[in-house]
């Protein structure tokens, strides 16, 4: 199984340039599609007029009566594709650091957890009673679910999380050096008021959390 984000972008070249700026590997498919990837996440960029931002599951195990395009309990678009058509992973580490997969904010966490486990994911960490859980296959984290309002910051569905264990200040400095726009700068977790966590908005309205942990 492989989980990716399909990101509908207005300008494919601008989106490619953005992810190259972050240190992603970018592979162009054609004039309307490209793949942006690092070691932890794959983003399928598309400027096709009828495409929309969505989660894409590449799996031979998913069985659903809803066809290959359907919605999760919160209205997020899901696309199911054959496992052997999944885009290749990257070996590159982006400037954003250690990827922890894709995140979603959920109105009813139990319904969302049941939905995604029915697609073949299993709980690796957390629980519904804790207000968050991480789902994946084997020991690979792929999807984090949070209760609506559990995150007190800017949140877009879907989002990508990077947790860097206290190394974020240097990463934020590098983002500034590369002139990457910061959508939200957070100081609440720092005793001296220093910005040590940031949120980006990538093309396709994909949120990017760059946090210490």
Buried (B, 14 or more C-beta within 10 A) or exposed (E): BBBBBBBBBEEBEEBBEBBEBBBBBBBEEEEBBBBBBBEBBBBBBBBEEEBEBBBBBBBEEBEEEEEEEEEBBBEBBBBBBEEEEBBEBBEEBBBBBBBBBBBBBBEBBEBBBEBBEEBBBEBBEBEBEEBBBBBBBEEEBBBBBBBEEBBEBBBBBBBBBBBBEEEBBEBBEBBEEEEBEBBBEBEEEBEEEEBBBBBBBBBBBBBBBBBBE
